[in-house]
Amino acid sequence: MAKTKVNLIGAGRVGQTLLGLLRRSRRYAVQDILSSRLSSAEHAVQFAGTGRALEHYADLAPAELWILAVPDSQISVVAAEIAKAFEYHDLNEPPPVVFHCSGFFPADQMAPLQKLGWRLASVHPALTFAEPVTSIQQFEGTLCGVEGESSALELVEDFLDEIGAIPFRINSESKSLYHAAAVISNNFAVVLQAIAREAWAKAGVPDDIAKQLNTKLLQATCENVVAYGPLGALTGPASRGDTFVVAQQGKDVAAWHPAAGIVYKELSLLAQKLKTDGKTQDGVDSKG
């Protein structure tokens, strides 16, 4: 059986990770790789040991599956460039499938390709792509939010299964909220750890002890949230109803770090509501 040909646009950390995962695929074959700089595409080819680095959209060969691993702001631009290059090509049957990797934009961000009859989808891997080698090692079992045209999703979900991911479908109209949840769960958690480290330093806690505190508390919190859900894992003065401690700590934090003081106050209010109502806002169940 002939392998499904894959073209990749964007050779950054996400693109390189996908290339590395495709290297061992028996059903998908990397064909062309194009990035904002030819040197980046060449590096990706060298890294993955597969594919052909290109500099111009006009040199891209037709493929059954296209991956756009580019910054969010470049998705529509890249889609227009590909559409321009393939405007007068005969449409394959079935038409090509193209997906981008943005957690924010829905598939219709690639509208120029849809006008050519291409089938659109988006894939958001719920993984922190810090470094390609590490990301490849961590990728097995990664949950990927997908949305787009149903016929496109059939191929996309098969592709994700082939590289070890677990796809789940999300609503296109709620894509921004979906991605905001991932930012809150992941990125903002990192910011909170930074604030905690800075506060411990201000309180005179040695750096090596602060790291140990950070590790122990974060690991226990993660384990408890997974085991018991947010409500069951919630502890602290706000959840206990210790209003004096919450009020005084809020003042102390605000005096030291005004922005962190606002965060402390607002999160304390949400913690109180979660403990009382089982959710942080009306109509949302936070128990699971």
ZIWOQUI-V858051 format. One record per helix or strand. SS is the DSSP state (H for helix, E for strand). FROM is the first residue (numbers start at 1). LEN is the number of residues. Records with the same first field share a line. If there is no record, write none. Layout:
BEGIN
SS = FROM-LEN ; FROM-LEN
END
This chain:
BEGIN
E = 4-6 ; 28-7 ; 52-3 ; 65-4 ; 97-4 ; 119-7 ; 143-6 ; 166-4
H = 13-10 ; 38-11 ; 57-3 ; 72-14 ; 107-8 ; 132-7 ; 150-13 ; 172-31 ; 207-27 ; 237-4 ; 243-14 ; 258-20
END
